[in-house]
Every structure is written in C-alpha cells, then in structure tokens.
Amino acid sequence: MGQQETIEFARSAYQSRSKNGTAQSKIMPIYLDGNFAPIQQTLPLTPCSHVGIIPDELAGGQYVRNGGNPVTNEDLGRDAHWFDGDGMLCGVSFKRVKDSQGNNKILPEFVNQYILTDLYLSSLSLPSLRRPIAPSIATLVNPLSSLITIICVVLRTVFLVALSFLAGSKQAIKKISVANTSVYYHDGRALAGCESGPPMRVTLPGLETVGWYDGRKADGETHEPEDAKTDVFGGDGLVGFMKEWTTAHPKIDQGTGEMILFHSTFAPPYVHYSIIPASKTPSLKSTLPCRLLNAPLPGVKSAKMMHDFGVSPTHTIIMDLPLSLDPLNLAKGKPVVEYNTNKPSRFGIFPRRNPSAVRWFETSACCIFHTANTWDSLNSTGQVSNVNLLSCRLTSASLVFSAGNLEQPEIPQLKSLEEPIRSEKPISFFDSYDSDSEIDEESSLLPPPKQLPRHSLAPYCDPTDEIDQCRLYYHSFCLSSSAASANTITHQFALAGLPFEFPSVRRSREMSAARYIYGCSTTTSTSFGTALGRAIKIDALVKIDALTLIARGKASPPRSVTGCVDTRTIHQIMASQDPDDPIKVFRMPKGWYAQEPRFVARNWGEREDDGFLLTYAFDEGQLLPSGECRSNAQSELWVVDARDMTTVVCRVRLPQRVPYGLHGNWFSEKEVLGQREVMRVRSTEQVLGKEENRSALGRVAMGLRRCVETWLG
C-alpha cells in the first residue's frame, strides 16, 4: 500500500469516529489552518512545469524541506503546536533528460513523502486513536496545564508505547521522534532530524524512509560493521535512551568531513557530545582520532531547551540559556518550560575534541534557536585568539508559546548584565502580517512593482530596546590566556535592527569568516504583542553583509549587549538606492509568502554571493473566505538571484501546495549519486496488512487491548 492509500485509510477511519460523535467541535488552531494545515496527498516523483530558465547548477540535485504534517487534521479538540506533527519531506529534484532533438534538458520533479517513524507507523495500525500518540508540545509548555494534566498525557504516551511491544502489535515504538525538523547530508546519507530521537535516514531523490541512524549505520543498510553494536548513540541504564536525542542542527565540517553534534537530556550531566567522522569518503585533512561518542559536557546544571550550537574549525560552542525544558519543574510548582530573565545566558566554549576543557562565558538573558556561523580569529602567532558567533538572538521566549496559540506567561523585567534597558517595543520577527500593506517588487517573472509609500517608513529602530527582538547578533569570545580568569566577551551587539531568522550561509564558507548571511524577515509595521492567534509568515528574504557590519561595529562600538550597528527599519532598507548597501531585501509580491531559503553557488562565480536562493512560495489568494486552502491549491519553488536580491530567474509550478514548514537543504548531484547502498526501506504494508490468524485466547487479548486503546483515545 502506497502513502496516498495510507492517508486515505487514516482519514476514513477518523471520519468514521467523527460520525459517532467523538470529534469535538472547536475553532481550528491557526497552525492547522490555511497553508499551515497538513496536506492529505503524497506524490512520487512527478514532472512539473516552470517559467524562466533553470540554472545549470541545479542539474541532478534536489531541494528538500522538512516539516510537521499531522496525518489527521479533523480533531479540533486537541492542542496543536507548529512544532508538532509527523515529519513530511517535500522535495524538487532537477533531473537530467534529453528532449526530442537529443539536447540536454533539466526536468523538475516534485515528490513528498511521510517519514515512516515508529510513531507514524504505529498510529496507522491503531485507527481507534483520536489523538497522536505523543502529547502536543502545546500541552507541555502551556503555563495553565496542571501537574495532573501533564502526568496524564505523559502516562498515556508511556502506556501506548508499552502496548506496542506486546504480542500482536504491528509496530513497536522503539524511538519517540517524529523526525520533523531538519534534513541534512553526511557521509553518503541524507538524514532527517528532531531533538526527541536519533536521525532517520532517507533516500534521494525518492525520499523513502530507510531507518534510524545510530552513529555507525542506519537500519536497512547493506553493510554492517563488525563493531556496529557498540560505540553508538545512547547508553545503558534507565535514562540511557535519552543520549539518542540528537540536535536537529548538527554541523558538517567541509574540510575534515566530520559531523559534530550534541545530545540534550533531562538527567545529569544534561548534555553529551559526539563527533562522527566520514568513513565512506574520508577527507585528506582528517588526521584526527576517529570518533567521539556521548562525551559528557560538565557545567550544565539543569535541563534546557537546546536547539542549535556553534562549531568553528577548532572550537565548539554550547549555549546554556535561561530557557528550561525540565519535567522536574512541575514538582517545584513551575511550568515545564520557563524563561527566567534574571539568570544569565552562558556560552560554553571548548576545543572541538575536549569538552572537559570547557570555559563558560556569561552575559544577559536571551534565547537563541538558530546560529548562522562560527569562526576563529587568529593572533600574530597563528593561535586562536577569539571565537566568533553569529546567531539569531531573541529577547523573549514568545516563539515557544505563540507557536502553540498560547499566551506567554508574565516574566520579570529583564535585567541586563551590562546596561539599563528601555521598555519600548520594536518590530518582532514573529508579528502578525498586515496583508493590506503595499509591495515593492522587481522582477520580470513577478507582477509590476508598486511604489513604496512614504508613510510606511517607520522611525529608526531603538537600538537599546530589549523587548521581543529577533536580530542577527554578533558575539566574540576572547580565548587569550590573560583573560582566562575573566572569560571576556569582547564584542556583543546586533548587526541590524530588522527582524531576522532561519539563517544560512554558503556551504563552502561555513566555519569561516563568511561575508554574507541569508535569512527570513517580515515587513509588518505592527509591534509584537501578547495576543493569541499569531502565525509566522515570511514575506521577505534578506542578505546581510555581516563582515561589513561587524567592522563598523568594531570601529564605532554600539552599546554593549543592547546596541545595534544598523538601526534602520526594514522599510528604510528597502527604500535605499545605495548599490553597496550591506543589507538587501527581496520582498514577496502581495499575498505571497516564502519559507527558509537555501543558497546554491553559481559555477565559476567570482563573488561569495554568486549563486541562487531556493525557497517555496505560496499565494494566499488561493485561500477560501473561511481561511482554509482550496483543494487544488498549489505552491511554487522560486529560484532567486542571490547577488542582486531582485531577480526571480525561475518559478517551478508544483502539483500541490507545500505547507509552511521548518528547515530545508540543497543536495548536490554529487551527493545524490554518492549515497550508500540500501538493502531495504520502511513500508506501510506491514501495519496495514491483513490480521494474522490467532487463537481464541489471542483474539480475546487483542480485543481487550483495542478497548484499552479506544479508551485512551
């Protein structure tokens, strides 16, 4: 049975329950509505039409984006969070073909597939369940959730997982990850990641699910090393499985071929650290020891919400920020997720292969979900003097709550370690979007541009404002021996005042002093508030010349911590006529929204920004008056010239829409062709096949079990 038949099976099972009155009638949560809503169709590689010219650099490669896509969407009574949902990969492959005249052509093909995790397959085998097996993040982070409520939803999950191991089960739940956050490539494997489990290997370009990757091999691969059962993610003991929980943002060193990652857990020492070398095609530069698995990181005192980190050629940065994610908080009368502005942000920096030598640097409270780049600065003797970090720094934890339609709990007034803080509110990246604002757009493949109205030029951003910011931010950590006792942060300031998230750099410039950082923004002029029902929509792609702004900041230092180098609003930046402006903005046409972009380098390019940005785009003019998407709504894949940040060189029309999701990646033709062999892939046939013959006692036992599962809902 294919994935489309799988979805129809799940939908029909749910609709049957709805007719019996088990579904609740509530307003659709915003992250299950519009183009956030899951799609109900999966497609194999399907040819697409396009306008414009497909760059030769895309030939043979594939763009893939991951995101949560709940298999059923009718249960409006359940909590919903943007980070929930079964992982679904949506990709566009650029296939090399010949036309009727024998000329070379590039044929774009769209494909989307569910990631067949244990949770997804088990859910298909249990049509009596009305809610996902794992609790919603919204339930866990809701400040109004009582201790009893959280205990009940957690015990329900534990009980369902235990039932999956009983005789007669079609799918045991060995990992609790939905693998819905990211997708990346290392050592001949494309891997999908999520913090609640190990990576899951998938194939390119078909996006079939292979199996869980344990740091040595993936289930379903043909070759099993002699030591495959040892020296892998995880460990022994009651909480050993937590060490399988792997960051969705590992760092791949393009020079050595190593993959560096961390594992954040609920038990001491709370953070473990691993390095996986490339063994399929080891780099000539890789002369270091082979592997480092599950090494403890000293100095972290409690469980934290850790999503990303930084890695330079010589050092690693772990961020111990005052955003806790700790079930034990409930026993202290605190919510599971708590952001404490009166505690410092701590940055642990250590030599890449020696986490025990960590040095901790402290500064004002903040949240960082994504880093953009990390690199070394050398002194006159060639020694590392500073480690530099660019990240998207938030001054509140509002994202965690607003992504679940929850009101952020009141927090104490932020206390800076450096400067007093003012309380006005600037533009936040997570604002609601004003769909009536005018558009300034230039491209032959886009509608004619409109003049940006003068009244939209808001006053300059207040560089000292620390309420609900989300800015590209620079830290420089001094490693000089003379500063060993102080652990000095020599520079800490925002590069620009405009909202900025989902950062990336040219792959060949990662872990070095990359000039350009690419990311997402919003052109809303509405200040970020605490009202419910917001949704993150991206209507602007941004390119920031980081090195130029860092140099300006060092030459004329802004206020430490709260200062900002370029204080212009996004509207003022778009109105600039300066060809050498360090910030360039590509604004989507009115009613169109983008997703996280990825850079693909132009062959033989002369500059670092010679290349293209790939992003999914959706026209919300396809929404019904109710806010739901039309059944025939379609998305596009746009290819934007990254050098001028104006020209759309190609638009690929997809056969269906792609919901707003999380992280994507570009896979080159070399990577697609260089994948490791696969012996078998996961399938839905086993869980949806016919019931096996059982004894009378077995049938009674299974009947009782299904009654229990129905009761658990």
N, C-alpha and C positions, 0 to 999 in steps of 0.2 A: 504494500500500500504506500503511495506517494504522500508527500507532506500535504498537498492540497486535499486529498481524501481524508487525511488525518484531521485537518482543521474542520472539515465539514462534519466528521464524526463527532468531534468535541462540541461543535455548535449545536448539532441536532440533539445531543444528549442534554445540553444545557437548556435548550428550548423546551424539551420535554419536562424538565424540572420547573421551568418558569410557568408552564401551563398548570402545573399542580400548585401554584401559589407560593413557591419557595423563594422566588426572586423578590427583592424589595424594590419599592418604587421611590427613588431618590433622584435628585438632580445629578447629572453626570459630572464627576470631578473634572476639572479643567485639563488635567494631564491624561484623561481618557477621552478627550473631546477634540473636534477639529482635526488638524493634521498631527496632533499628539496621539490620536486614537490609533490602536493597533490595526494592521491590515489583516484581512482574512483570506489572503491568497498567496501561495508561494509559487514561483515560476522557475523552471530550469533556464539554462542559457537561451535567451530569446532575443532575436535581432531587433535593433532599434533604428529609427530614422534620426537624422540630425541635420542641422543647418550650420553653415560655416565650414571651416577646414579643421579636421582633426590633426593635431601636431604629430609629426613622425615619432616624436619622443614617447608617445603613448603606445605605440605599436607593440603588441604582445604582452603588455602589462595589464594591471587591474586595480581599480579603486574600490575599496570595500569599507563600509561603515557599520558599526555595531550599535545596538540599542535594545532597550526592553520592549517586548511586544507580547502582552498577555494573550494566551491562546483563546480565552473567552473575555468578552467585554460587556456582558449584559448584567452582571451582578453589581448594581449600583449601590448596594448596601455596604459593600466592603470599603475599607480605607484604600487609598491609592496614592502612590508617590512616583515622581518622574523616574526614580532610580529602580523601581520595581519592574517586574515583567520578565518573561522568558527571553533569552537572548536571541535576536534575529540579525543575520548578516544580509546586507543589501549591497550588491556589487555591480559594477560595469566593467566588463572585460573588453579590451580592444584587440580583436582577433585579426591576424594577418590573413588575407584572402586574395584571390585573383578574380578580376572581372571577366566578362565575356571575351575581351580582347587580349587576355593574358597579362594585363597590367596589375601591379600591386595595389591593393586597397586595404583600408582599415575598416573593419565592421564592428561597431559597438554592440555588445550583447549584455542585457540585463539579467541578473539572477538574484533571487532572495531565498534564503533557507533558514528555518529554525536551527539553533544549536541544540542537538539532541542530548541534553544533560540528563542526569538521573532524575531530577525533579520533573523535567518536562515529560520524559517517557513514563514515569510513574503516574503523573497526572492523567495522561491519556488512558492508562489502564484502570483508572478509578473515576468513571463518569458520574458516580454518585456525589463526588465532592462539589460543593458550590463555591468554594474559595480556594485560592492557591495553597499549596502545602506549606510553604514558608510564609511567615507573617509579613505584612507590609511594613516597609521602613517607616511609613507614616504612623502606624500604631506604636512602634518602638520609640520614636522621637517625640511623639505628642506629649507636651507637658501635662495635659489633662488625663492621660492614660494612668489609671490607678495601678498599684502594685498587683492587685488581684487580676486585672485585665491582662497585663503583660505576662504574668505567670501562666494564665490560662492559654494564651495564644502560643507561648513557647512550649508548654506541655503538650498542646495539640500537635505541634510540629514533631516533637520528640516521639509521641505515640505513633504518629503516622509513619515516621521513619522506621520505628521498631517493627511495625506491622509489615513493612515492605520486605523484611528479611524472613518472614515466615514461609513455610512450605506453601506452594501455590501462587506465590507472588510472581508477577511477570517482570518486575524491575525493582531490584534492591536499590535503595538510596544510599550510596556509599559516600557521595560528596553532596554538599548542600548548596553549591554555587549554581547560579543561573547564567554565568559567563556572558553578561550583557553589557559590558562597559567598554572594552577596547579590543583591538585586533592588531597584531604586530608580527614580525618575522625574525626568526633566529635559527641559524644552523640548519637550513633545509626544512623548517617547519613554520607554517602560519599558525598562530596561536591566538585564541580569544581569551580575555581575562576578566576577572572580577575578584574583589577582595575576599569573598567568602569561600574561596577554594583555589585549587591549583589551575594552571592554564589548561584549556581544551584545544587539542589540535584539530584543524580543519584543512580541507584541500582547496587548492586553487586550480582552475577558476570556478569549479562547480559548487564550492562551499559545502561539501559533505562533511559530516562530523566523523572524526577518526576515533579519538578517545582522550582521556585525561593524560596530561604530561606531568611526570613526577620528578623532573630534573635529570633523568637519564634517558628515558624513552617515553613514547606515548602508547597507550593501549591501541592495538590494531596495526602496529608497525611490524615489518617483516623480520627485522633483526633484533635480537635481544642480547645485550652484552652479558658477559659472564657475571658481572657484579651488579646486574640490573636491580636486584632485590635489596641492595644496600646502598648507602650513601645517596639517599633520595630525600625529597621534601617530606616533612613530617617527623614523627618520632614515636617513641614508646610512652606508655603511661596514659592516665586518664585524659589529659589535655594535649597529648602528642599530636592529635589530628589538627590542632589549631596552627601548627607550624606549616601546614599545607596552604594556609591562607596567604595568598601571594598578591602583591601590589598589581594593579591593572596597568601600571606605568613603569615597567622595567626599562632600564637604559641599555642600549646596544652600542658598544664601543666599536666604531667602524675601523679602527686601527688594529685592535687585538682580536676582534671577533667575539669578545666576552659579552655575556648578558649578566647585568648586575641587578639584583632585586632584594626586596625585604619582605618580611612576614610579620604582620602586626596581630597580636593576640590579646586575650583577656586575662592571661596569667603571667606572673613574673617569669622571665625578665621583660616581657611585653613586646620586645622587638627582636627578631632574628634576621640574619643577613646571609645572602648566598651569592656566589659567583659561578656561572656556568660557562665553561669555555666552548669554543666552536670545535667540534670534532670531525665534522663532515669535510669541511674545507678550512683547516686551521690556518690562521694568518701567520706570515713570516715574522711578524712583530711579536707574536705571542710566545714569549720565552718564560712566562711566569708559571708558578705551580698550577696544576691542572684545575682543581676545583676547591670551592669553599662552600660548605653546606650547613645551614641552620646555626651559624655562629651567633652567640648571644651578644647584644649590644648593651653595655652597662650604662646606668644613669637615668633610664626612663622609670618613673615612679608609679605610673598608673596607666590603665588602658586609654588609648587615644584614638580619635578618628584620623587616621593617616592614609592619605590617598596617593601622594606623589613624593618625590625626593629629588636630590640633585647629585650628579656624578660628573667630575672633571677627569682629565687623564690620570690624575694622581690621587684624588681625594673623593670622599663620599660625604654628602650632607643629609642627615636625618632631621626632620623637623618635629620637635616635641612642642606642639602648640597647645594653648589652653582650651582646646575643644575636646572634651572627654567623650568617649563611647564605652561606657562601662556598666554592665548589668548590676554590679555591686552598688552603684549609686542609689538604686531603689531601697536598699537596706539602710541607707543614710538619709532617706527622705528627699532625695534629689532625683531629677529625671535621668533617664539613661544617657541622653545627650545633653551636655551642659557646657556653655561657653562662659568662662569666667574672665572678665576683662581686667581683674585685679591681679591676675597671675601673668608672669612673663611668657613671651614666646622664646623657646630655647632651640638653638641650632647646634646639633652635634656633628662635628667635623672630624674625620679620621682618615688616615691613609687607606687607600682602597682595600688592601688586604689585611688590615689590622684594626678591626672595630674596637678592640680592647683599649686602644690608644686614643679614644675619643676625647675631644675638648669641647666644652659647652659654652656657647655664646648666648647672652640674654639681651632681649630688647622688649619693646612694648607689645602688648597683646595684639594678635591678629589671627586671621585664618588664611591658609594657602591650600588650595586644592590642586593647583597645577603650576609646575615650574616650566620655564621657557628654555633656559640654557644654563650651563655651569661650566666655568673655565678657570684656568690658572693664570696668575700673573707671576713673572719671574723677576728676581733681582739681578744685579750686575754680575753675580757669580753663577747665574743659571739655576739658582734654587727657587722653589716656590715660596713667594712672599705673601701672596694673598690668593684666596679662592673666592671667585665672583659668582653671584647667583642672580638670575633674572626670574621673577615669578609674578603671578597674578595675585596680588595681596588684597584681601578683603578685611574690612574693619568691623565686620559683624558675622554672625553665623546664620544670617537670614536665609541664605540659599537652602540650607538643610530643611528649614521649616516651610518656606514658601513653595518649594518643590513638592510639598505634600498638602497644599492648601491649608497650612497651619499657621496660626499667629505666633510670631516669635515671642517667647517669654521676656518679661522685662529684665534687663540686666543693669548692674550698677554703672554709674558714669565711668567711662573709660579713663584710666589714669595712665598717662604716658610716663615712661621712664626718663624722657628727655625734656619734653616741653609741655606747657599747659595746652589744653585742647579746646577749640571753639565748638559750638554745637549746631551751626547751620548745616543744612543737608544739601549735598551736591547731587549731580546725576549719578545714579547707580546703574550698573550693567543689568541688574535684574528688575528694571522698571517695566510697567505695562507699556505697551506701544500705542502711540496715538496714530491710528490708521488714517486720519484726515490730514496729516502733515504733508507738505509739498515734497516733491522728489527732484533731485538734481542728478541726472544720469546721462552719461555719454557713451554711446556705442552704436555701431551700425546694426547690431543684432538686437538692439533694445529700442523701446519707444523713444520718440524725440525728447530731448531734455527740457526741463522746465527751469525757469529762473528761481533760484533760492530766495525766498522773501527776506527782506531786511529785518523784519520783526522777529525772525527766528534766531537771530544772533544774540544768544543769551550773554549775560555778563561773564567775565572770566571765572573759571573755577577757583574757589577758595583753596589755595594750596595747603592750608593748615587744617582743613575740615576732616574730621576722623569719623564721620557718621556714614555708614553704608557705602563706603568706597569699594571699587574694584578696579585697581590700576596696575599697569606694568611697573614693577618695582625693582630697584637695584640694591643689593647688599654686597659689601666687600669685607671679607673676614681676614684679619691680619694673622698670619702664622709665624711672624717673627719671634725668635726666641726671647727678645727683650720684652715682648708683650705677653709672654706665656702666662704670667700671673693674672693679667687683666683680661685676656682673651678679647681683644678690642675689635669692634666693628667700625672700620674706618669710614665707611660711607653707607648711608641708608636713606634713600629718598625715591620718590616716584618719578618716572621719566616723563609721564604725560598725565594730564587731568582727565582725559576722556575715559569712559568705561572700557575695559579690555579683558577678554577671557579666551579660553581654548587656544593657547599659544602653540606655535610650532616654528621650527627653523628649517632651512635647507639641510637635508640629512648629512651631506658631506661636511657641514660646518658645525655639527653638534659637538659639544665638549671642547669647542674652541671659541675664539672671540668673534662670533658671527655678528655681522653688521645688522642684518635685517631679521626682525621678529614679525611673524604674521599671526593674526588672530581675528576675533569677532568683537563687534560692538553693536550699540543701538543708538539711534538718533533721537530718541524720545527726549522731550524737554520737561517731562514731569518728574518731580523728585520722588525718590523711593520712599514708600510709606509702609505701614503695617497692615493695610487692608488685605483681606483674603482674596484668593482668586486670581493671582497674577500668574503670568506664564512667560517664560524666557523665549523671546523671539528675536532672531538675528536679522537685522536689515542692513548691516554694514560690515564689510571686510576691511581690515586695517593692516597697513605695513608700517612698521616703526623702525627708523634708523637708530638702533639702540646705541651704537658706538658714538655717534654724533651727540646724542642727548647726554650720555654718560660723561663725555668730555666737557660739555657745557656745565654739567652739574659739578664736576671737579674744579673747573676754572672759576665758577661763581656758585659756591655751595648754597643750596637752599637749606631751610631749617631742617635739622636732623630729625628723622622719623616721619614727621608730618609734611615735610617740604616736597615741592614738585618743580621739575625743571620747566616743562612746557605747560602753562596753566590755561591754554585756550580750550574752549568747548569744542565738541565735535563739529558743530555748525560753523564756527570760525575757521576751523581747519579746512572744511570743505569749501569755504569761500576763498581760501588763499589762492593766489595766482603765482606763487613762488615755485618755479620748477625744481628748486633744490630744497623744498620743504621736507624736513625729516619725518613727517607723518603724512601718509597718503591714505585716502579713504575711498573705497569702492562702495557706492550706495546702491542698494537694490531698487528696482522700479517699484512704484506704489503698489502695495498689496502683495509683493513678493518677499519671501523670507529665505535665508540661506542656512547652512549648517557649517560645522567646523571645516575650514579649508585645509588642503594639503598641497605642499609645493612639489612640483616635478621640474627638474632642471632642464633647460634647453641645451641640446647638443652644441658643443663648441661655443658656449656662451662666454662673453668677455667679463661680465659682472656677476657678483654673487646673486643678484636678483633676476638674472636672465632665466626665465622659466615661466611656469604657469601655476595658478591656483585652481584646484578642483574642488567643487562643492555641489551638494544637492540643493536645488531651488524649487520652491513651491509657490504657486499663485493662489492666494486665499480667495480670489474671486470665484473659485470652484466650490466654496462652502455654501450650504443651504442657509436660508434665513434662520434656521434653528441652531446654526453653528456646526452642524455635522458636515462631513465631507460627502460630496456626491459619490455614488457608487463607481462612476467612471473617472474619478479624479486622477490626474497624472502629475508626476514630478518630472524634473529635468536635471541633468548633470551639466553644469556650466564649467567651461574652461576659460579662466580669466588671465589676461596678460599680467604677470606679477611685476613687470618692470614699470609699466605706465599706470597700472591700477585703474584702468578706464575701459579697455577693450575686452569684450567678450569674443573670443576667437571661434568658439564652437558651443552649440547647445544641443545636447543629446536628449531626445524625447523618449521618456521611459514608458513602458506599457502600463504602469500603475504608479501610484504615489509611494513615496518613501517617508514614513513618519519622522517628525523631528526627533533626533536621537543623540547619541553621545559621541564617541570617538571613532574616527576613520583612519585609513592609512593607504598609501600607494605602494603597490608591489610591482617591481620592475619585471621585464620579460626574463631577465637572468634568474630572478628569484622564483618566478613561476615554473621555469624549466628545471630549476635546481632543487626541487623538493625531494625529500626522502621517499623511498618506496613505501607503499601502504598495502597491507595484507587484507584488511577488511575495514569497512566503515560501519557506523551505527545505523540502525534502521528502526522504523516504527512497526515493522511487520510482526515482531515477536510480541509486543504488548497489545497489538490489536488483532492478533490471530485468534483462531478458534480455541475454546477452552479444552484443556486436556481431560481425558477420561479420569474420573476419580471414584473412589469407593464411596459407599453411602455415608460413612463417617466423615470422609473428606469433604463431601458436598455439604454436610451439615456445618462443618467447621468453617468452610468458605462463606456459607450463608450468614452465619453469626458474625463473621468478620466484616462482611459488607454492611450488615446492620450497624455495626460499630462505626464504620467509615461514614455511613449516611448520617448517623447521629452527630459525628464530629463536624460534618458539613464541610 
